[in-house]
Amino acid sequence: MRDVHRRIARGRLVLEERKAVVEGPPETFEDFYVREYPAVVGLAYALSGSRWGAEDLAQEAFLAAAKDWARIGSYEQPGAWVRRVVANLSVSAFRRRAAEAKALARLAFSEVVPLPDLAASDPAFWEAVRSLPRRQRQAVALYYLEDRPVAEIASILGMTTGTVKRHLYDGRQTLARRLRLEGEEVER
């Protein structure tokens, strides 16, 4: 009989089926590892194309299973869980390798991405911006450095225009206080 339970995931009610508990003595992680390791490495090799990468992916997946073996070992098919972890890790590894390859290509062709000279314009201002909370810092940088309109910032950051306006307002207030205090300290 399937047991259905509810949980909250990212603010939404989600119905899940609980994995059936295997009857009989629970399998030890060591026995599971010895039985499944060759097949999981084979899957990881098929996904990654690298023997060493496959072994790393399999080890990461088995390590995750070992950390929570009391729960994972009770699943009807713990091997399926480990294989799903390998599949997800292989996607992450692929993305990481692609980003590394792009970075190496830029280096090989001496492509240097020009950065704005923030220190020359106003070093105290940008240092204060970096000290703001994350969302205020992002909104202020997009507004002042890239001269983006509020609606565009909202789209980039995935928030409403009202929220962007609030982050800009709060950021400006904090910057004004910090820069005024630093200016007063310097003048004394």
NUFI-290396 format. One record per atom (N, C-alpha, C): residue number from 1; residue in one letter; x, y, z. Coordinates in pm, whole numbers, plus 50000, padded with zeros to 5 digits. Atoms other than C-alpha are relative to their C-alpha. Layout:
BEGIN
+-----+--------+-------+-------+-------+
: num : residu :  east : north :    up :
+-----+--------+-------+-------+-------+
: NUM :      A :     X :     Y :     Z :
...
+-----+--------+-------+-------+-------+
END
This chain:
BEGIN
+-----+--------+-------+-------+-------+
: num : residu :  east : north :    up :
+-----+--------+-------+-------+-------+
:   1 :      M : 50085 : 49882 : 50000 :
:   1 :      M : 50000 : 50000 : 50000 :
:   1 :      M : 50089 : 50125 : 50000 :
:   2 :      R : 49919 : 49878 : 50010 :
:   2 :      R : 50140 : 50339 : 49906 :
:   2 :      R : 49954 : 50101 : 50103 :
:   3 :      D : 50027 : 49899 : 49898 :
:   3 :      D : 50164 : 50600 : 50173 :
:   3 :      D : 50024 : 50136 : 49937 :
:   4 :      V : 49987 : 49866 : 50057 :
:   4 :      V : 50100 : 50955 : 50053 :
:   4 :      V : 50008 : 50100 : 50116 :
:   5 :      H : 49991 : 49895 : 49899 :
:   5 :      H : 50214 : 51248 : 50264 :
:   5 :      H : 50017 : 50134 : 49932 :
:   6 :      R : 49993 : 49864 : 50052 :
:   6 :      R : 50224 : 51621 : 50222 :
:   6 :      R : 50119 : 50071 : 50059 :
:   7 :      R : 49892 : 49914 : 49950 :
:   7 :      R : 50508 : 51866 : 50252 :
:   7 :      R : 49993 : 50132 : 49925 :
:   8 :      I : 49994 : 49870 : 50064 :
:   8 :      I : 50569 : 52227 : 50169 :
:   8 :      I : 50134 : 50011 : 49928 :
:   9 :      A : 49879 : 49983 : 50078 :
:   9 :      A : 50822 : 52286 : 49891 :
:   9 :      A : 49990 : 50133 : 49928 :
:  10 :      R : 49998 : 49866 : 50062 :
:  10 :      R : 50904 : 52645 : 49794 :
:  10 :      R : 49863 : 50066 : 50003 :
:  11 :      G : 50126 : 49930 : 49982 :
:  11 :      G : 50574 : 52768 : 49928 :
:  11 :      G : 49880 : 49931 : 49939 :
:  12 :      R : 50114 : 50071 : 50060 :
:  12 :      R : 50357 : 52511 : 49750 :
:  12 :      R : 49984 : 49867 : 50071 :
:  13 :      L : 50031 : 50130 : 49943 :
:  13 :      L : 50187 : 52206 : 49889 :
:  13 :      L : 50030 : 49895 : 49895 :
:  14 :      V : 49961 : 50105 : 50092 :
:  14 :      V : 50334 : 51896 : 49730 :
:  14 :      V : 49959 : 49866 : 50058 :
:  15 :      L : 50035 : 50136 : 49958 :
:  15 :      L : 50189 : 51548 : 49750 :
:  15 :      L : 50108 : 49907 : 49949 :
:  16 :      E : 49897 : 50095 : 50038 :
:  16 :      E : 50448 : 51274 : 49748 :
:  16 :      E : 49959 : 49860 : 50042 :
:  17 :      E : 50016 : 50137 : 49957 :
:  17 :      E : 50443 : 50903 : 49760 :
:  17 :      E : 50125 : 49963 : 50078 :
:  18 :      R : 49885 : 50046 : 49924 :
:  18 :      R : 50664 : 50764 : 50029 :
:  18 :      R : 50046 : 49869 : 49939 :
:  19 :      K : 49944 : 50123 : 50051 :
:  19 :      K : 50895 : 50492 : 49919 :
:  19 :      K : 49964 : 49887 : 50095 :
:  20 :      A : 50038 : 50114 : 49918 :
:  20 :      A : 50784 : 50152 : 50040 :
:  20 :      A : 50120 : 49949 : 50076 :
:  21 :      V : 49893 : 50053 : 49916 :
:  21 :      V : 50989 : 50010 : 50322 :
:  21 :      V : 50019 : 49853 : 49965 :
:  22 :      V : 49969 : 50137 : 50036 :
:  22 :      V : 51163 : 49688 : 50232 :
:  22 :      V : 49986 : 49912 : 50124 :
:  23 :      E : 50019 : 50094 : 49890 :
:  23 :      E : 51059 : 49395 : 50449 :
:  23 :      E : 50126 : 49918 : 50017 :
:  24 :      G : 49884 : 50082 : 49973 :
:  24 :      G : 51322 : 49180 : 50612 :
:  24 :      G : 50113 : 50081 : 50058 :
:  25 :      P : 49889 : 49926 : 49940 :
:  25 :      P : 51662 : 49270 : 50753 :
:  25 :      P : 50053 : 50104 : 49902 :
:  26 :      P : 49951 : 49895 : 50089 :
:  26 :      P : 51791 : 49598 : 50616 :
:  26 :      P : 50139 : 49965 : 49946 :
:  27 :      E : 49871 : 50023 : 50063 :
:  27 :      E : 52080 : 49576 : 50374 :
:  27 :      E : 50100 : 50100 : 50055 :
:  28 :      T : 49898 : 49907 : 49953 :
:  28 :      T : 52403 : 49726 : 50502 :
:  28 :      T : 50046 : 50084 : 49883 :
:  29 :      F : 49950 : 49913 : 50107 :
:  29 :      F : 52550 : 50013 : 50309 :
:  29 :      F : 50115 : 49932 : 49928 :
:  30 :      E : 49884 : 50065 : 50060 :
:  30 :      E : 52866 : 49812 : 50251 :
:  30 :      E : 49956 : 49896 : 49896 :
:  31 :      D : 50050 : 50100 : 50095 :
:  31 :      D : 52671 : 49527 : 50085 :
:  31 :      D : 49940 : 50069 : 49877 :
:  32 :      F : 50060 : 49924 : 50110 :
:  32 :      F : 52475 : 49776 : 49876 :
:  32 :      F : 50110 : 50057 : 49910 :
:  33 :      Y : 49891 : 49939 : 50074 :
:  33 :      Y : 52796 : 49953 : 49771 :
:  33 :      Y : 50071 : 49897 : 49912 :
:  34 :      V : 49929 : 50105 : 50074 :
:  34 :      V : 52973 : 49632 : 49668 :
:  34 :      V : 49915 : 49949 : 49883 :
:  35 :      R : 50090 : 50051 : 50103 :
:  35 :      R : 52669 : 49514 : 49470 :
:  35 :      R : 49979 : 50101 : 49888 :
:  36 :      E : 50040 : 49900 : 50098 :
:  36 :      E : 52589 : 49843 : 49293 :
:  36 :      E : 50114 : 50079 : 49936 :
:  37 :      Y : 49893 : 49912 : 50046 :
:  37 :      Y : 52925 : 50016 : 49248 :
:  37 :      Y : 50037 : 49980 : 49853 :
:  38 :      P : 49959 : 50015 : 50141 :
:  38 :      P : 53029 : 49859 : 48914 :
:  38 :      P : 49895 : 50054 : 49901 :
:  39 :      A : 50104 : 49952 : 50091 :
:  39 :      A : 52694 : 49935 : 48748 :
:  39 :      A : 49987 : 50152 : 50005 :
:  40 :      V : 50012 : 49854 : 49987 :
:  40 :      V : 52682 : 50291 : 48883 :
:  40 :      V : 50118 : 50069 : 49933 :
:  41 :      V : 49884 : 49943 : 50070 :
:  41 :      V : 53037 : 50360 : 48760 :
:  41 :      V : 49979 : 49989 : 49850 :
:  42 :      G : 50029 : 50016 : 50143 :
:  42 :      G : 52930 : 50221 : 48421 :
:  42 :      G : 49905 : 50107 : 49949 :
:  43 :      L : 50094 : 49894 : 50038 :
:  43 :      L : 52637 : 50461 : 48409 :
:  43 :      L : 50071 : 50135 : 49997 :
:  44 :      A : 49929 : 49872 : 49993 :
:  44 :      A : 52857 : 50752 : 48516 :
:  44 :      A : 50098 : 50014 : 49883 :
:  45 :      Y : 49908 : 49996 : 50115 :
:  45 :      Y : 53109 : 50658 : 48245 :
:  45 :      Y : 49924 : 50031 : 49871 :
:  46 :      A : 50081 : 49974 : 50119 :
:  46 :      A : 52836 : 50652 : 47982 :
:  46 :      A : 49958 : 50147 : 49993 :
:  47 :      L : 50045 : 49861 : 49997 :
:  47 :      L : 52722 : 50998 : 48094 :
:  47 :      L : 50115 : 50100 : 49988 :
:  48 :      S : 49890 : 49903 : 49996 :
:  48 :      S : 53064 : 51159 : 48141 :
:  48 :      S : 50106 : 49978 : 49893 :
:  49 :      G : 49898 : 50028 : 50100 :
:  49 :      G : 53290 : 50984 : 47890 :
:  49 :      G : 50140 : 49995 : 50058 :
:  50 :      S : 49869 : 50000 : 49936 :
:  50 :      S : 53573 : 50985 : 48142 :
:  50 :      S : 50001 : 49896 : 50112 :
:  51 :      R : 49992 : 50102 : 49896 :
:  51 :      R : 53682 : 50690 : 48356 :
:  51 :      R : 50018 : 50065 : 50137 :
:  52 :      W : 49973 : 49935 : 49871 :
:  52 :      W : 53819 : 50916 : 48629 :
:  52 :      W : 49881 : 50083 : 50045 :
:  53 :      G : 50119 : 49924 : 49967 :
:  53 :      G : 53520 : 51143 : 48613 :
:  53 :      G : 49886 : 49911 : 50046 :
:  54 :      A : 50106 : 50094 : 49962 :
:  54 :      A : 53288 : 50842 : 48633 :
:  54 :      A : 50020 : 49951 : 50143 :
:  55 :      E : 49974 : 50048 : 49864 :
:  55 :      E : 53457 : 50715 : 48946 :
:  55 :      E : 49971 : 50111 : 50102 :
:  56 :      D : 50030 : 49887 : 49910 :
:  56 :      D : 53434 : 51061 : 49104 :
:  56 :      D : 49849 : 50018 : 50018 :
:  57 :      L : 50146 : 49984 : 49992 :
:  57 :      L : 53064 : 51090 : 49019 :
:  57 :      L : 49937 : 49889 : 50085 :
:  58 :      A : 50054 : 50112 : 49923 :
:  58 :      A : 52991 : 50744 : 49159 :
:  58 :      A : 50033 : 50016 : 50148 :
:  59 :      Q : 49961 : 49982 : 49859 :
:  59 :      Q : 53184 : 50816 : 49477 :
:  59 :      Q : 49916 : 50108 : 50067 :
:  60 :      E : 50083 : 49893 : 49943 :
:  60 :      E : 52994 : 51141 : 49531 :
:  60 :      E : 49858 : 49952 : 50028 :
:  61 :      A : 50137 : 50051 : 49983 :
:  61 :      A : 52661 : 50965 : 49483 :
:  61 :      A : 49993 : 49902 : 50117 :
:  62 :      F : 50000 : 50097 : 49890 :
:  62 :      F : 52751 : 50680 : 49719 :
:  62 :      F : 50027 : 50070 : 50133 :
:  63 :      L : 49976 : 49924 : 49877 :
:  63 :      L : 52882 : 50929 : 49975 :
:  63 :      L : 49871 : 50065 : 50048 :
:  64 :      A : 50129 : 49940 : 49963 :
:  64 :      A : 52547 : 51109 : 49967 :
:  64 :      A : 49907 : 49894 : 50056 :
:  65 :      A : 50084 : 50109 : 49950 :
:  65 :      A : 52371 : 50774 : 50015 :
:  65 :      A : 50046 : 49955 : 50138 :
:  66 :      A : 49946 : 50045 : 49871 :
:  66 :      A : 52601 : 50676 : 50302 :
:  66 :      A : 49963 : 50096 : 50112 :
:  67 :      K : 50031 : 49900 : 49898 :
:  67 :      K : 52534 : 51001 : 50486 :
:  67 :      K : 49857 : 49987 : 50052 :
:  68 :      D : 50140 : 50012 : 49961 :
:  68 :      D : 52161 : 50926 : 50492 :
:  68 :      D : 49950 : 49858 : 49976 :
:  69 :      W : 50032 : 50138 : 50031 :
:  69 :      W : 52164 : 50548 : 50466 :
:  69 :      W : 49877 : 49949 : 50075 :
:  70 :      A : 50118 : 50045 : 49926 :
:  70 :      A : 51897 : 50501 : 50733 :
:  70 :      A : 49873 : 50024 : 49918 :
:  71 :      R : 50116 : 49968 : 50083 :
:  71 :      R : 51648 : 50668 : 50499 :
:  71 :      R : 50012 : 49935 : 49862 :
:  72 :      I : 49983 : 50049 : 50137 :
:  72 :      I : 51790 : 50574 : 50157 :
:  72 :      I : 49994 : 49847 : 49997 :
:  73 :      G : 50000 : 50146 : 49995 :
:  73 :      G : 51843 : 50210 : 50258 :
:  73 :      G : 49862 : 49941 : 50017 :
:  74 :      S : 50136 : 50051 : 49982 :
:  74 :      S : 51475 : 50180 : 50341 :
:  74 :      S : 49917 : 50012 : 49873 :
:  75 :      Y : 50073 : 49988 : 50126 :
:  75 :      Y : 51372 : 50270 : 49986 :
:  75 :      Y : 49987 : 49863 : 49934 :
:  76 :      E : 50021 : 50125 : 50074 :
:  76 :      E : 51235 : 49995 : 49768 :
:  76 :      E : 50116 : 49977 : 49903 :
:  77 :      Q : 49890 : 50010 : 50094 :
:  77 :      Q : 51512 : 50070 : 49515 :
:  77 :      Q : 50105 : 50108 : 50029 :
:  78 :      P : 49898 : 49898 : 49970 :
:  78 :      P : 51803 : 50258 : 49673 :
:  78 :      P : 50098 : 50019 : 49884 :
:  79 :      G : 49913 : 49986 : 50117 :
:  79 :      G : 52004 : 50189 : 49357 :
:  79 :      G : 49948 : 50103 : 49903 :
:  80 :      A : 50059 : 49899 : 50089 :
:  80 :      A : 51762 : 50403 : 49159 :
:  80 :      A : 50031 : 50140 : 50052 :
:  81 :      W : 49970 : 49870 : 49941 :
:  81 :      W : 51819 : 50689 : 49402 :
:  81 :      W : 50145 : 50040 : 49969 :
:  82 :      V : 49858 : 49972 : 50026 :
:  82 :      V : 52199 : 50663 : 49361 :
:  82 :      V : 50020 : 50033 : 49852 :
:  83 :      R : 49987 : 49973 : 50143 :
:  83 :      R : 52163 : 50652 : 48983 :
:  83 :      R : 49946 : 50138 : 49964 :
:  84 :      R : 50054 : 49866 : 50024 :
:  84 :      R : 51947 : 50967 : 48988 :
:  84 :      R : 50101 : 50106 : 50043 :
:  85 :      V : 49897 : 49907 : 49953 :
:  85 :      V : 52216 : 51141 : 49192 :
:  85 :      V : 50113 : 50008 : 49899 :
:  86 :      V : 49893 : 50001 : 50102 :
:  86 :      V : 52479 : 51034 : 48937 :
:  86 :      V : 49957 : 50078 : 49876 :
:  87 :      A : 50050 : 49928 : 50118 :
:  87 :      A : 52263 : 51164 : 48652 :
:  87 :      A : 50002 : 50151 : 50024 :
:  88 :      N : 50000 : 49857 : 49968 :
:  88 :      N : 52219 : 51501 : 48825 :
:  88 :      N : 50142 : 50054 : 50011 :
:  89 :      L : 49861 : 49956 : 49986 :
:  89 :      L : 52588 : 51525 : 48914 :
:  89 :      L : 50070 : 50008 : 49864 :
:  90 :      S : 49935 : 49998 : 50132 :
:  90 :      S : 52689 : 51445 : 48556 :
:  90 :      S : 49962 : 50126 : 49923 :
:  91 :      V : 50042 : 49875 : 50065 :
:  91 :      V : 52486 : 51742 : 48431 :
:  91 :      V : 50081 : 50116 : 50057 :
:  92 :      S : 49921 : 49893 : 49936 :
:  92 :      S : 52660 : 51968 : 48684 :
:  92 :      S : 50145 : 49994 : 49955 :
:  93 :      A : 49861 : 50015 : 50043 :
:  93 :      A : 52999 : 51827 : 48588 :
:  93 :      A : 50018 : 50046 : 49856 :
:  94 :      F : 49994 : 49957 : 50140 :
:  94 :      F : 52926 : 51884 : 48219 :
:  94 :      F : 50000 : 50152 : 49991 :
:  95 :      R : 50006 : 49852 : 50001 :
:  95 :      R : 52831 : 52246 : 48284 :
:  95 :      R : 50130 : 50061 : 50050 :
:  96 :      R : 49875 : 49950 : 49944 :
:  96 :      R : 53142 : 52297 : 48495 :
:  96 :      R : 50113 : 49987 : 49898 :
:  97 :      R : 49896 : 50019 : 50101 :
:  97 :      R : 53367 : 52148 : 48224 :
:  97 :      R : 49982 : 50096 : 49883 :
:  98 :      A : 50025 : 49906 : 50110 :
:  98 :      A : 53201 : 52365 : 47958 :
:  98 :      A : 50046 : 50140 : 50038 :
:  99 :      A : 49957 : 49867 : 49954 :
:  99 :      A : 53262 : 52678 : 48165 :
:  99 :      A : 50152 : 50007 : 50007 :
: 100 :      E : 49853 : 50003 : 49995 :
: 100 :      E : 53624 : 52574 : 48223 :
: 100 :      E : 50059 : 50007 : 49860 :
: 101 :      A : 49951 : 49998 : 50138 :
: 101 :      A : 53672 : 52511 : 47851 :
: 101 :      A : 49991 : 50140 : 49940 :
: 102 :      K : 50015 : 49863 : 50050 :
: 102 :      K : 53538 : 52857 : 47767 :
: 102 :      K : 50105 : 50092 : 50061 :
: 103 :      A : 49898 : 49918 : 49934 :
: 103 :      A : 53770 : 53014 : 48023 :
: 103 :      A : 50138 : 49972 : 49942 :
: 104 :      L : 49870 : 50034 : 50060 :
: 104 :      L : 54069 : 52825 : 47882 :
: 104 :      L : 50012 : 50055 : 49859 :
: 105 :      A : 49997 : 49946 : 50136 :
: 105 :      A : 53974 : 52931 : 47529 :
: 105 :      A : 50027 : 50151 : 50003 :
: 106 :      R : 49975 : 49856 : 49988 :
: 106 :      R : 53964 : 53294 : 47640 :
: 106 :      R : 50147 : 50026 : 50032 :
: 107 :      L : 49859 : 49984 : 49965 :
: 107 :      L : 54309 : 53255 : 47795 :
: 107 :      L : 50089 : 49969 : 49880 :
: 108 :      A : 49919 : 50039 : 50115 :
: 108 :      A : 54445 : 53079 : 47487 :
: 108 :      A : 50002 : 50108 : 49893 :
: 109 :      F : 50008 : 49894 : 50100 :
: 109 :      F : 54329 : 53361 : 47262 :
: 109 :      F : 50026 : 50137 : 50060 :
: 110 :      S : 49967 : 49876 : 49927 :
: 110 :      S : 54435 : 53622 : 47519 :
: 110 :      S : 49883 : 50098 : 50001 :
: 111 :      E : 50118 : 49915 : 49992 :
: 111 :      E : 54082 : 53752 : 47534 :
: 111 :      E : 49983 : 50045 : 50144 :
: 112 :      V : 50015 : 49944 : 49868 :
: 112 :      V : 54072 : 53978 : 47833 :
: 112 :      V : 49874 : 50085 : 50002 :
: 113 :      V : 50125 : 49926 : 49990 :
: 113 :      V : 53733 : 54102 : 47934 :
: 113 :      V : 50029 : 50132 : 50072 :
: 114 :      P : 49973 : 49873 : 49934 :
: 114 :      P : 53760 : 54474 : 48008 :
: 114 :      P : 49902 : 50023 : 50115 :
: 115 :      L : 50083 : 49970 : 49883 :
: 115 :      L : 53633 : 54573 : 48350 :
: 115 :      L : 49991 : 50150 : 50018 :
: 116 :      P : 50010 : 49855 : 49975 :
: 116 :      P : 53503 : 54914 : 48446 :
: 116 :      P : 50100 : 50039 : 50109 :
: 117 :      D : 49904 : 49952 : 49901 :
: 117 :      D : 53757 : 55118 : 48641 :
: 117 :      D : 49924 : 50069 : 50111 :
: 118 :      L : 50081 : 49945 : 49891 :
: 118 :      L : 53550 : 55161 : 48953 :
: 118 :      L : 50083 : 50081 : 50098 :
: 119 :      A : 49915 : 49929 : 49905 :
: 119 :      A : 53842 : 55274 : 49165 :
: 119 :      A : 50025 : 50144 : 49954 :
: 120 :      A : 49974 : 49866 : 50051 :
: 120 :      A : 53904 : 55572 : 48938 :
: 120 :      A : 49879 : 50090 : 50015 :
: 121 :      S : 50120 : 49916 : 49995 :
: 121 :      S : 53544 : 55689 : 48942 :
: 121 :      S : 49968 : 50044 : 50143 :
: 122 :      D : 50030 : 49966 : 49861 :
: 122 :      D : 53470 : 55674 : 49315 :
: 122 :      D : 50018 : 49875 : 50086 :
: 123 :      P : 49973 : 50124 : 49928 :
: 123 :      P : 53635 : 55399 : 49519 :
: 123 :      P : 49918 : 49985 : 50129 :
: 124 :      A : 50076 : 50008 : 49874 :
: 124 :      A : 53455 : 55483 : 49845 :
: 124 :      A : 49855 : 49960 : 49971 :
: 125 :      F : 50138 : 50034 : 50035 :
: 125 :      F : 53116 : 55464 : 49673 :
: 125 :      F : 49987 : 49852 : 49970 :
: 126 :      W : 50013 : 50141 : 50039 :
: 126 :      W : 53177 : 55120 : 49519 :
: 126 :      W : 50035 : 49906 : 50115 :
: 127 :      E : 49972 : 50081 : 49881 :
: 127 :      E : 53328 : 54987 : 49840 :
: 127 :      E : 49876 : 49996 : 50089 :
: 128 :      A : 50124 : 49995 : 49921 :
: 128 :      A : 53012 : 55100 : 50020 :
: 128 :      A : 49890 : 49917 : 49933 :
: 129 :      V : 50101 : 50080 : 50072 :
: 129 :      V : 52795 : 54940 : 49748 :
: 129 :      V : 50023 : 49852 : 50028 :
: 130 :      R : 49971 : 50142 : 49975 :
: 130 :      R : 52974 : 54607 : 49798 :
: 130 :      R : 49964 : 49957 : 50142 :
: 131 :      S : 50035 : 50035 : 49861 :
: 131 :      S : 52890 : 54623 : 50170 :
: 131 :      S : 49849 : 49993 : 50023 :
: 132 :      L : 50146 : 50005 : 49986 :
: 132 :      L : 52513 : 54649 : 50105 :
: 132 :      L : 49952 : 49855 : 49999 :
: 133 :      P : 50059 : 50134 : 50014 :
: 133 :      P : 52285 : 54345 : 50140 :
: 133 :      P : 49990 : 49963 : 49852 :
: 134 :      R : 49989 : 50052 : 50136 :
: 134 :      R : 52286 : 54127 : 49826 :
: 134 :      R : 49904 : 50065 : 49901 :
: 135 :      R : 50097 : 49948 : 50097 :
: 135 :      R : 51964 : 54246 : 49658 :
: 135 :      R : 50015 : 50151 : 49981 :
: 136 :      Q : 49977 : 49856 : 50013 :
: 136 :      Q : 52030 : 54614 : 49732 :
: 136 :      Q : 50125 : 50024 : 49915 :
: 137 :      R : 49875 : 49988 : 50075 :
: 137 :      R : 52386 : 54573 : 49599 :
: 137 :      R : 49975 : 49974 : 49851 :
: 138 :      Q : 50028 : 50033 : 50140 :
: 138 :      Q : 52256 : 54411 : 49277 :
: 138 :      Q : 49920 : 50111 : 49934 :
: 139 :      A : 50085 : 49896 : 50058 :
: 139 :      A : 51987 : 54675 : 49219 :
: 139 :      A : 50080 : 50129 : 49978 :
: 140 :      V : 49921 : 49876 : 50011 :
: 140 :      V : 52225 : 54966 : 49285 :
: 140 :      V : 50103 : 49988 : 49887 :
: 141 :      A : 49899 : 50018 : 50105 :
: 141 :      A : 52496 : 54822 : 49058 :
: 141 :      A : 49937 : 50004 : 49861 :
: 142 :      L : 50066 : 49999 : 50130 :
: 142 :      L : 52255 : 54760 : 48772 :
: 142 :      L : 49949 : 50140 : 49964 :
: 143 :      Y : 50055 : 49868 : 50025 :
: 143 :      Y : 52103 : 55106 : 48811 :
: 143 :      Y : 50111 : 50102 : 49970 :
: 144 :      Y : 49898 : 49897 : 50015 :
: 144 :      Y : 52421 : 55313 : 48849 :
: 144 :      Y : 50113 : 49961 : 49906 :
: 145 :      L : 49889 : 50040 : 50086 :
: 145 :      L : 52684 : 55107 : 48666 :
: 145 :      L : 49954 : 49977 : 49857 :
: 146 :      E : 50048 : 50032 : 50134 :
: 146 :      E : 52477 : 54983 : 48373 :
: 146 :      E : 49889 : 50093 : 49952 :
: 147 :      D : 50101 : 49902 : 50036 :
: 147 :      D : 52222 : 55264 : 48376 :
: 147 :      D : 49872 : 49934 : 49948 :
: 148 :      R : 50120 : 50075 : 50041 :
: 148 :      R : 51933 : 55018 : 48352 :
: 148 :      R : 49876 : 50060 : 50066 :
: 149 :      P : 50125 : 49952 : 49939 :
: 149 :      P : 51572 : 55127 : 48406 :
: 149 :      P : 49948 : 49899 : 50103 :
: 150 :      V : 50054 : 50082 : 49891 :
: 150 :      V : 51382 : 54992 : 48707 :
: 150 :      V : 49930 : 49876 : 49947 :
: 151 :      A : 50074 : 50115 : 50055 :
: 151 :      A : 51159 : 54767 : 48493 :
: 151 :      A : 50096 : 49892 : 49950 :
: 152 :      E : 49901 : 50096 : 50050 :
: 152 :      E : 51462 : 54605 : 48332 :
: 152 :      E : 50072 : 49931 : 50116 :
: 153 :      I : 49936 : 50058 : 49882 :
: 153 :      I : 51629 : 54553 : 48670 :
: 153 :      I : 49906 : 49896 : 50063 :
: 154 :      A : 50099 : 50093 : 49946 :
: 154 :      A : 51308 : 54389 : 48793 :
: 154 :      A : 49999 : 49871 : 49920 :
: 155 :      S : 49999 : 50118 : 50086 :
: 155 :      S : 51314 : 54153 : 48497 :
: 155 :      S : 50127 : 49918 : 50022 :
: 156 :      I : 49872 : 50070 : 49981 :
: 156 :      I : 51682 : 54066 : 48546 :
: 156 :      I : 50003 : 49928 : 50134 :
: 157 :      L : 49993 : 50057 : 49865 :
: 157 :      L : 51646 : 54003 : 48920 :
: 157 :      L : 49879 : 49915 : 50036 :
: 158 :      G : 50118 : 50082 : 49974 :
: 158 :      G : 51308 : 53833 : 48893 :
: 158 :      G : 49916 : 50049 : 50117 :
: 159 :      M : 50083 : 49941 : 49894 :
: 159 :      M : 51117 : 54070 : 49118 :
: 159 :      M : 49913 : 50109 : 49941 :
: 160 :      T : 50089 : 49894 : 50048 :
: 160 :      T : 50852 : 54336 : 49092 :
: 160 :      T : 50074 : 50133 : 49996 :
: 161 :      T : 49938 : 49867 : 50006 :
: 161 :      T : 50932 : 54695 : 49005 :
: 161 :      T : 49994 : 50068 : 50136 :
: 162 :      G : 50011 : 49942 : 49866 :
: 162 :      G : 50808 : 54798 : 49349 :
: 162 :      G : 50110 : 49950 : 50093 :
: 163 :      T : 49892 : 50056 : 49917 :
: 163 :      T : 51059 : 54565 : 49513 :
: 163 :      T : 50134 : 50060 : 49961 :
: 164 :      V : 49875 : 49937 : 50045 :
: 164 :      V : 51340 : 54705 : 49299 :
: 164 :      V : 50008 : 50143 : 50053 :
: 165 :      K : 50000 : 49862 : 49950 :
: 165 :      K : 51238 : 55060 : 49392 :
: 165 :      K : 50032 : 50002 : 50149 :
: 166 :      R : 49974 : 50006 : 49856 :
: 166 :      R : 51242 : 54960 : 49759 :
: 166 :      R : 50148 : 49970 : 50027 :
: 167 :      H : 49857 : 50032 : 49982 :
: 167 :      H : 51590 : 54803 : 49729 :
: 167 :      H : 50087 : 50120 : 49962 :
: 168 :      L : 49924 : 49880 : 50039 :
: 168 :      L : 51717 : 55114 : 49547 :
: 168 :      L : 49990 : 50108 : 50109 :
: 169 :      Y : 50021 : 49899 : 49896 :
: 169 :      Y : 51565 : 55343 : 49811 :
: 169 :      Y : 50082 : 49965 : 50124 :
: 170 :      D : 49927 : 50042 : 49880 :
: 170 :      D : 51705 : 55141 : 50102 :
: 170 :      D : 50150 : 50006 : 49977 :
: 171 :      G : 49857 : 49995 : 50032 :
: 171 :      G : 52042 : 55111 : 49930 :
: 171 :      G : 50052 : 50142 : 49999 :
: 172 :      R : 49959 : 49859 : 50003 :
: 172 :      R : 52060 : 55486 : 49866 :
: 172 :      R : 50009 : 50059 : 50140 :
: 173 :      Q : 49999 : 49949 : 49862 :
: 173 :      Q : 51970 : 55564 : 50226 :
: 173 :      Q : 50123 : 49950 : 50075 :
: 174 :      T : 49884 : 50057 : 49932 :
: 174 :      T : 52238 : 55328 : 50358 :
: 174 :      T : 50129 : 50060 : 49946 :
: 175 :      L : 49879 : 49940 : 50060 :
: 175 :      L : 52496 : 55462 : 50112 :
: 175 :      L : 50018 : 50144 : 50047 :
: 176 :      A : 49990 : 49860 : 49956 :
: 176 :      A : 52416 : 55820 : 50208 :
: 176 :      A : 50052 : 50008 : 50143 :
: 177 :      R : 49953 : 50000 : 49861 :
: 177 :      R : 52462 : 55742 : 50578 :
: 177 :      R : 50147 : 49962 : 50008 :
: 178 :      R : 49862 : 50048 : 49992 :
: 178 :      R : 52784 : 55549 : 50526 :
: 178 :      R : 50098 : 50099 : 49939 :
: 179 :      L : 49907 : 49907 : 50065 :
: 179 :      L : 52941 : 55796 : 50285 :
: 179 :      L : 50007 : 50133 : 50074 :
: 180 :      R : 50000 : 49877 : 49921 :
: 180 :      R : 52838 : 56095 : 50497 :
: 180 :      R : 50087 : 49981 : 50123 :
: 181 :      L : 49919 : 50028 : 49881 :
: 181 :      L : 52993 : 55934 : 50806 :
: 181 :      L : 50148 : 49993 : 49965 :
: 182 :      E : 49859 : 50009 : 50040 :
: 182 :      E : 53315 : 55847 : 50620 :
: 182 :      E : 50054 : 50138 : 49965 :
: 183 :      G : 49956 : 49865 : 50037 :
: 183 :      G : 53332 : 56201 : 50479 :
: 183 :      G : 50025 : 50087 : 50121 :
: 184 :      E : 49983 : 49922 : 49877 :
: 184 :      E : 53286 : 56352 : 50824 :
: 184 :      E : 50122 : 49955 : 50076 :
: 185 :      E : 49882 : 50050 : 49930 :
: 185 :      E : 53553 : 56127 : 50972 :
: 185 :      E : 50128 : 50048 : 49935 :
: 186 :      V : 49882 : 49955 : 50074 :
: 186 :      V : 53801 : 56228 : 50701 :
: 186 :      V : 50026 : 50147 : 50026 :
: 187 :      E : 49985 : 49855 : 49984 :
: 187 :      E : 53735 : 56602 : 50753 :
: 187 :      E : 50052 : 50037 : 50137 :
: 188 :      R : 49959 : 49964 : 49863 :
: 188 :      R : 53807 : 56593 : 51126 :
: 188 :      R : 50147 : 50002 : 50020 :
+-----+--------+-------+-------+-------+
END
